[in-house]
């Protein structure tokens, strides 16, 4: 099971460019958190920055999220 969790072959299937495209927003947030040494900088930001952050997050979820779901099997015997 641990081998399947740590399997990095998925990157070759998806592509490094696609992976970075989907993670750029998180990289920016983590970078700002590191530079400011503040994990809650969004909560202390001005209202305009909060609005831009939340709308951008929702936009990314809606337009780049999963559109066709597969059936999830909870237990496989």
KAKAKA-V903907 format. One record per helix or strand. SS is the DSSP state (H for helix, E for strand). FROM is the first residue (numbers start at 1). LEN is the number of residues. Records with the same first field share a line. If there is no record, write none. Layout:
# KAKAKA-V903907
SS=FROM-LEN  FROM-LEN
This chain:
# KAKAKA-V903907
H=2-4  9-6  16-21  41-4  47-18
